[in-house]
Amino acid sequence: MSTLKPATVYFDADTHRALRLRAAAADQSISDLVDQVVKLALAEDAEDLAAFGERKREPNLDFERFVTALKRRGKL
């Protein structure tokens, strides 16, 4: 098991109450619930970074030139 590190996180009253209720319904602590959500967010970030890495060799598309081309073709 990994070593747990303490952190202080502040929530507004409504968010804290929702977390308490959700944690109780899942029979887990708020810390465990927050840890799971943070891990999910980090996993999504890792997926995004991997997708960016796969596409880094694609040519950049200049937005102004793209819009101008759409206008020229009557799409806008």
N, C-alpha and C positions, 0 to 999 in steps of 0.2 A: 504494500500500500504506500502511496506517496505521502510525503510530509505535508500536513496542512499548514497554511500560513494565514495568520489573522489579517483582516481588513475591516475598516469601518466604512459602511455605506449608509447614506441618508436617503430616506424616501419620504415623500409627503404622506400625510396621515391616511389618505384614501388608498394609496398604493400599498402602504404597509399593511393596512387591514386586509386588502385583497390577497397579498402574499401570505399573511397568517392563515387566512381561510383556505387558500389553495394548498398550502403546505399541510395543514391539518387534514384536509380531505384526502390528500395523497399519503398521509401518515409519514411525513418526512419533515425535516427542519427547513426553516427559511434558507439557511445557509446551503443545504443540499439543493434546494430548488433553484436558488440563484446560481450556484455552481453549474448546474445542468444547463441553464439558459445561456450562461456566458460561454460554455463549451460549444453549444450549438452555434452561437454567433461567430465564434472563432473558426469553427469548421466551415461555415458559409464563407468567411473571409478567405480561408485557404482555397476553397473552390474557385472563388472569384480571381484570386491571384494566379491560380493554375490556368484559368481561361485566358487571362491577360497574357500570360507567358506563351500560351499556344498561338495567340494572335499577334504577338509583337512584331513579327516579320511582315504583316499585312501593311500595304501602303496606307498612309494617312489620307483622309478625305477632307478637303477644305470645305467647310460649311458654306461659306459665301459663294464659292464656285458651284457647289451643288444646288443651292437655291436658285442661283442665276440660270443654271441649266434647266431646272424645273420650270421656271418662268418662260424660258425660250421655247420649251416644248409644249407650252400651254397647260401644264399640270397645275400651275398656281395662278 
